[in-house]
Amino acid sequence: MKKLWAVVCLALLFPAAAAAQELPGRREISWGHLALAPGLAVQEVYDDNIYYGSGSNRTSELKEGDWINHVKPALLLDYSLEERGRVQLGYEGDFARYGHNSFNDWRTHRGLLDIDYRAPGGLIVKIKNTLTDAEDPYGSLNEYGLGRKTMRWLNDFAGTAGFAFSDRFKVLTFYNCFKQRYADREDFTQNYTAAEAGAGGEAKVADKTWLFLRSYAGQQKYDTHRAGVTGSNDASYGWKRVNAGLAWDSEARFEGEVNAGYQWNSFDNSHDKNAVSYKDESSWIAATSVDFRQSDTRTIRLDFSRNLRQLSGGQNGYFMSTGAGLGLSQQINRRMLLLAGYAYTKNKYTSSYDSYSGRKDGIHAARASLNYMLADWLCVGLGYIRLKDSSNNSRDSYTVNRVSISLDMNPAFSGRRP
């Protein structure tokens, strides 16, 4: 507690030391259209439940707190194509060291390629690829490995190509591919490749506002197997989905998409390793994320999502995940920024396995941070995060509190880190 109190006092004292500094801006080295922006953040976190409390990998005996030091180097290479777009290459690392549980130390590397090209004649090409070499305990998209350090790598690719007819209509094609690989054999039923192709159109319905309709077909294949799971009984499946919604130009007061649709899933195999039949599923889905710039100093964020997630290649089960969140970015004065948010996610499981059958989780996530510019290249931040899973199975419930203080060099670059 003495160390925590010292950190809090330090964060509160820092703003008074630099009230007279000039307005900040991103520090970069430029050569014509090419800009290089380095960054470095150092963060001290107290986590009161580093193993997430309870569960098959998170027993109540392992509920323990610790101090974690993060060192996060970053580098962004930005090439401007003048009025045609830009090309970005980025790197971000996270090196975590625990105060008492040093065997939990981990490191994660992330690389980004982002190409946005728009020709005057109407050609549109967008490519975004994020490669992550991870070793952290934060789990996967389906919460696998939560609280347990796992070595894995992930690659997320999204490509768009199309044509804009005048400034009113667009025809677009899409290809998305996500791949993950775990290092340990015990995790092999989580190794899969998910790819989809699609096409759609957009029409401008108001100033800077577009109405879109998109259709996709995809496949998720589990690539490695163990413990009786093979290619003839794993949970590989295909899907078709249709999405519609609204999107906005980058100069609008809104940014992001209102996106909803319907998805049909169909399994490749008829039964699992225990001869239990797979059941095809379908449901409405959503992927809405919108930022509303209410004023020059305030932005409000709204998120809403709904999707089906498969448990693993060796389990006949899935869960429906529905989540909503609200966030606020408020500039208090020329140098101080307040960030706050709350999100709630409900996961409802359907499975032929007793460990998941009938399980329902309600996950609350609240966070707040206060950031202050000490100089045009240095920011100090004080943050708090609370996570709480109220599961109907006490074995799967957990509560996590994290308090942090950070120093971020070249912080104007932080929002653009991959």
Stockholm file with secondary structure:
# STOCKHOLM 1.0

chainA/1-418         MKKLWAVVCLALLFPAAAAAQELPGRREISWGHLALAPGLAVQEVYDDNIYYGSGSNRTSELKEGDWINHVKPALLLDYSLEERGRVQLGYEGDFARYGHNSFNDWRTHRGLLDIDYRAPGGLIVKIKNTLTDAEDPYGSLNEYGLGRKTMRWLNDFAGTAGFAFSDRFKVLTFYNCFKQRYADREDFTQNYTAAEAGAGGEAKVADKTWLFLRSYAGQQKYDTHRAGVTGSNDASYGWKRVNAGLAWDSEARFEGEVNAGYQWNSFDNSHDKNAVSYKDESSWIAATSVDFRQSDTRTIRLDFSRNLRQLSGGQNGYFMSTGAGLGLSQQINRRMLLLAGYAYTKNKYTSSYDSYSGRKDGIHAARASLNYMLADWLCVGLGYIRLKDSSNNSRDSYTVNRVSISLDMNPAFSGRRP
#=GR chainA/1-418 SS CHHHHHHHHHHHHGGGGCTTCCCCCCCCEEETTEEEEEEEEEEEEEESCTTCSSSTTSCGGGCCCEEEEEEEEEEEEEEECGGGEEEEEEEEEEEEEESSCGGGCEEEEEEEEEEEEECTTSEEEEEEEEEEEECCSSCCTTCTTTTSCCCEEEEEEEEEEEEEETTTEEEEEEEEEEEEEESSGGGGGGCEEEEEEEEEEEEEEETTEEEEEEEEEEEEEECCCCTTCCTTTSCCEEEEEEEEEEEECTTSSEEEEEEEEEEEEEESSSBCTTSCBCCCCEEEEEEEEEEEECSSSEEEEEEEEEEEEEEETTEEEEEEEEEEEEEEEEECSSSEEEEEEEEEEEEEEEESSTTTTTCEEEEEEEEEEEEEEEETTEEEEEEEEEEEECCSSGGGCEEEEEEEEEEEESGGGGGGCC
#=GC SS_cons         CHHHHHHHHHHHHGGGGCTTCCCCCCCCEEETTEEEEEEEEEEEEEESCTTCSSSTTSCGGGCCCEEEEEEEEEEEEEEECGGGEEEEEEEEEEEEEESSCGGGCEEEEEEEEEEEEECTTSEEEEEEEEEEEECCSSCCTTCTTTTSCCCEEEEEEEEEEEEEETTTEEEEEEEEEEEEEESSGGGGGGCEEEEEEEEEEEEEEETTEEEEEEEEEEEEEECCCCTTCCTTTSCCEEEEEEEEEEEECTTSSEEEEEEEEEEEEEESSSBCTTSCBCCCCEEEEEEEEEEEECSSSEEEEEEEEEEEEEEETTEEEEEEEEEEEEEEEEECSSSEEEEEEEEEEEEEEEESSTTTTTCEEEEEEEEEEEEEEEETTEEEEEEEEEEEECCSSGGGCEEEEEEEEEEEESGGGGGGCC
//
